Amino acid sequence: MPTEPGPPQVEHLGAVRYQQAHPGATPQGANDFRCHPTVEHPRPVILAHGTDASAYTDWAAIGPQLVQAGFCVFAPDYGGRPGADFYGTEDLWLSSRQIGEFVDQVLAATGARRVDLVGFSQGANVTRYYIDKLGGAAKVARWVGLASPTNGGIMYGLVPLADALPGLWPFYRDLTSLAAIQQAAGAPFIRQMNAGGDTVPGVDYTTIISRVDEMIQPFDSMRLRGPRARNLVLQDLCPVDLTGHFHMVYDPYAQQLLRNVLDPSHARTPDCRFVPLGTGIPEVILGAHT
């Protein structure tokens, strides 16, 4: 678990560069196991990062915002090899169990009865698998997925190509990671996660979706269709915000939507501002080669 507080960031590349210099970085204010939930915010919020990322690189903006709003916030690094600087690369079934173990630690430390889970990209899938398939529903009140690969991703069209030419799959795994391959549309983990329905009783589900998501198309495949599910399409609410997959956790409009879901008594209408198509992609590419 990362324990070194890092400064808030406004974009992905800055977070990656800080993480590389400070491998134990955690979003400012997060992972304080002395934090006690309040009457106003009785449930801790646990943030699960995406693939080949970390708690800090994905939550360096949102984490401090939620702490400032009065939440106890926790953000583990999960799904990494020993000694790794970046995480979310290993087996998704195991990562889902790691999320469950972390939930138990947070509940024991804070005395809370339930938590709210927020996942970005892969983080949405492993947290939902924990809720739906590993008995986590009794310990979770709200689930929020940002850019959630609900039915898997096509990864710029590479997945259909590999399905047509299966010899490409080992190459893709070597090029990316086991976790990335397990999130492909039609992969066994995706099928098992959605078997029997995509929600379970007792949990409120919200998915925040972009029509122009670079990794997951068609965008409607991100929708949850079971009871107590709500789907918020970013461009239906703010047509000029063309945030896609990679910029989602650093987009101010999406950040406010998330705060509204977690804290509806203090909800406010986000500021709708133009965000160009492709925002965040250069930063992700540079971050991967820094």
C-alpha positions in Angstrom: 0.0 0.0 0.0 1.5 3.4 -0.9 2.0 5.7 2.1 4.0 8.7 0.9 1.6 11.7 0.3 2.2 13.2 -3.1 1.0 16.6 -4.4 -2.2 16.9 -6.3 -1.8 16.8 -10.1 -3.9 18.2 -12.9 -2.8 15.8 -15.7 -1.5 12.3 -16.1 2.1 13.0 -17.2 2.9 15.0 -14.1 1.6 12.2 -11.9 3.6 9.6 -13.8 6.8 11.7 -13.5 6.3 12.2 -9.8 5.5 8.5 -9.3 8.7 7.5 -11.0 10.7 9.7 -8.6 8.7 8.7 -5.6 7.6 5.0 -6.0 5.6 5.0 -2.8 3.5 8.0 -3.6 -0.2 8.1 -2.6 -2.8 10.7 -3.4 -2.6 13.5 -0.9 -4.7 12.7 2.2 -5.4 9.1 1.1 -4.6 5.9 3.1 -4.8 7.5 6.5 -5.9 4.6 8.6 -6.4 6.9 11.5 -9.3 8.5 9.6 -12.8 8.1 11.2 -15.9 8.5 9.0 -18.3 11.2 10.0 -22.1 11.2 10.3 -22.1 13.3 7.1 -19.8 10.9 5.2 -20.2 7.5 7.0 -18.6 5.3 4.4 -14.9 5.3 3.4 -14.2 5.6 -0.3 -11.8 3.2 -1.9 -10.3 4.1 -5.3 -9.1 1.4 -7.7 -6.7 2.4 -10.4 -6.5 1.1 -14.0 -4.1 -1.1 -16.0 -0.4 -0.4 -15.9 -0.9 2.4 -13.4 -0.9 3.1 -9.7 -3.0 4.7 -7.0 -1.1 7.9 -7.5 -1.0 8.2 -11.3 -4.8 7.7 -11.6 -6.1 9.4 -8.4 -3.7 12.2 -7.8 -6.5 14.7 -8.7 -9.7 13.0 -7.4 -8.2 11.6 -4.2 -7.4 15.0 -2.6 -10.7 16.4 -3.8 -12.6 13.7 -1.9 -10.4 14.2 1.2 -11.2 17.9 1.1 -14.9 17.1 0.8 -14.7 15.2 4.1 -14.3 11.6 3.1 -11.9 9.0 4.4 -10.2 8.0 1.2 -8.1 4.9 0.5 -6.3 3.8 -2.7 -4.3 0.6 -2.9 -1.8 -0.5 -5.5 -3.0 -3.9 -6.6 -2.3 -6.4 -9.3 1.5 -5.9 -9.5 4.5 -8.1 -9.6 6.9 -7.9 -6.7 9.1 -4.8 -6.9 6.9 -3.2 -9.6 6.5 0.5 -9.8 3.3 0.3 -11.8 0.4 -2.1 -11.1 -2.8 -3.5 -12.5 -0.9 -5.9 -14.9 -1.6 -9.3 -13.4 -4.4 -11.8 -13.1 -7.8 -10.1 -12.7 -9.3 -12.9 -10.6 -6.5 -12.5 -8.1 -6.7 -8.7 -8.2 -10.4 -8.9 -7.4 -9.6 -10.9 -4.3 -6.9 -8.3 -3.3 -9.6 -5.6 -3.5 -11.7 -7.7 -1.1 -8.9 -8.0 1.3 -8.3 -4.3 1.2 -12.0 -3.6 1.9 -11.7 -5.7 5.0 -8.7 -3.8 6.2 -10.4 -0.5 5.7 -13.6 -1.6 7.5 -11.6 -3.0 10.4 -9.5 0.2 10.7 -12.3 2.7 10.4 -15.2 0.9 12.1 -17.4 1.5 9.1 -20.0 -1.1 8.1 -19.8 -0.5 4.4 -17.6 1.3 1.8 -18.1 3.0 -1.5 -16.0 1.6 -4.4 -14.8 3.7 -7.3 -12.9 2.1 -10.2 -11.3 3.5 -13.3 -11.0 1.3 -16.3 -9.7 -2.1 -15.0 -10.4 -0.9 -11.5 -14.1 -0.8 -12.4 -14.0 -4.4 -13.4 -12.1 -5.9 -10.4 -14.2 -3.9 -8.0 -17.5 -5.0 -9.6 -16.3 -8.6 -9.8 -15.6 -8.4 -6.1 -19.1 -7.1 -5.4 -21.0 -9.4 -7.8 -19.1 -12.6 -7.6 -17.1 -12.7 -4.3 -19.7 -11.7 -1.8 -18.7 -8.0 -1.6 -22.2 -6.6 -1.9 -22.8 -6.9 1.9 -19.8 -4.6 2.4 -20.5 -2.0 -0.4 -23.2 0.6 -0.7 -22.2 2.4 -3.9 -20.1 1.4 -6.9 -18.9 3.9 -9.5 -17.1 2.9 -12.7 -15.2 5.5 -14.7 -14.6 4.3 -18.3 -15.6 0.8 -17.2 -14.9 -2.0 -19.7 -18.2 -3.6 -18.7 -18.2 -6.0 -21.7 -14.5 -5.7 -22.5 -12.6 -3.4 -24.8 -11.6 -3.7 -28.5 -8.4 -1.7 -27.9 -8.3 0.4 -31.1 -9.6 -2.6 -33.1 -6.8 -4.9 -32.1 -9.1 -7.4 -30.3 -11.2 -8.2 -33.4 -8.0 -8.6 -35.4 -6.5 -11.1 -32.8 -9.8 -13.0 -32.8 -9.4 -13.4 -36.5 -5.7 -14.3 -36.2 -5.4 -16.1 -32.9 -1.6 -16.2 -33.2 -1.6 -12.6 -32.3 -2.8 -13.1 -28.7 0.6 -14.3 -27.3 2.2 -11.3 -29.0 -0.4 -8.9 -27.5 0.2 -10.4 -24.1 3.9 -9.9 -24.3 3.4 -6.3 -25.6 0.9 -5.4 -23.0 0.0 -7.5 -19.9 -2.0 -10.4 -18.7 -4.5 -8.0 -17.2 -5.0 -6.2 -20.6 -5.7 -9.5 -22.4 -8.2 -10.6 -19.8 -10.2 -7.4 -20.4 -10.7 -8.0 -24.1 -14.2 -8.2 -25.3 -15.3 -11.9 -25.0 -12.5 -12.9 -22.7 -13.3 -15.5 -20.0 -13.1 -13.0 -17.1 -15.5 -10.6 -18.8 -18.0 -13.4 -19.6 -17.8 -14.7 -16.0 -18.2 -11.2 -14.5 -21.4 -10.6 -16.4 -22.9 -14.1 -16.2 -26.3 -14.0 -14.6 -26.6 -10.2 -14.8 -24.4 -7.2 -14.3 -25.7 -6.0 -10.9 -26.7 -7.6 -7.6 -29.2 -6.5 -5.0 -28.2 -4.0 -2.3 -25.7 -1.9 -4.2 -26.2 1.3 -6.2 -24.2 1.3 -9.4 -23.2 4.3 -11.5 -21.2 4.2 -14.7 -19.6 7.3 -16.2 -19.2 6.9 -19.9 -17.6 8.7 -22.8 -19.0 8.3 -26.3 -15.5 8.8 -27.7 -13.7 6.3 -25.5 -10.6 5.2 -27.3 -10.4 1.7 -25.8 -14.0 0.7 -25.5 -16.4 0.8 -28.5 -19.2 0.8 -29.0 -19.6 3.1 -26.1 -22.9 1.5 -25.2 -21.1 -1.6 -24.2 -20.1 0.2 -21.0 -23.7 0.5 -19.8 -24.9 -1.6 -16.9 -28.5 -2.8 -17.5 -29.4 -4.5 -14.3 -31.5 -3.1 -11.4 -30.2 0.0 -9.5 -27.9 0.9 -12.3 -27.4 4.4 -13.6 -25.4 5.3 -16.7 -24.1 8.9 -17.2 -22.9 9.6 -20.7 -20.5 12.6 -20.5 -21.4 14.1 -23.9 -25.1 13.8 -23.2 -24.5 16.2 -20.3 -21.8 18.4 -21.8 -21.5 17.9 -25.6 -18.4 19.9 -26.0 -16.4 17.8 -23.5 -14.8 15.2 -25.7 -12.8 13.5 -23.0 -12.1 9.9 -23.8 -10.7 7.0 -21.9 -7.3 8.2 -20.8 -8.3 11.7 -19.6 -11.4 10.6 -17.7 -9.9 10.8 -14.2 -8.3 14.2 -14.9 -11.4 15.8 -16.5 -13.0 18.4 -14.2 -16.5 17.6 -15.5 -16.2 13.9 -14.8 -14.6 14.6 -11.4 -17.6 16.7 -10.4 -20.0 14.0 -11.6 -18.2 11.5 -9.4 -18.4 13.8 -6.4 -22.1 14.3 -7.0 -22.7 10.6 -7.0 -20.7 10.0 -3.8 -22.1 13.1 -2.0 -25.5 13.9 -3.5 -26.5 16.2 -0.6 -23.7 18.6 -1.9 -24.2 18.0 -5.6 -23.7 20.9 -8.0 -23.9 21.2 -11.8 -20.4 20.8 -13.3 -18.9 23.5 -15.4 -19.3 22.5 -19.1 -16.2 23.4 -21.0 -14.7 22.4 -24.3 -12.2 19.5 -24.1 -10.6 18.6 -27.5 -10.8 15.1 -28.8 -7.7 13.1 -27.9 -6.9 15.1 -24.8 -4.6 13.0 -22.5 -3.4 10.6 -25.1 0.0 12.3 -25.7 0.6 12.5 -22.0 -0.1 8.7 -21.6 2.3 7.9 -24.5 5.0 10.2 -23.0 4.4 8.8 -19.6 4.9 5.2 -20.9 8.3 6.2 -22.3 9.6 8.6 -19.7 
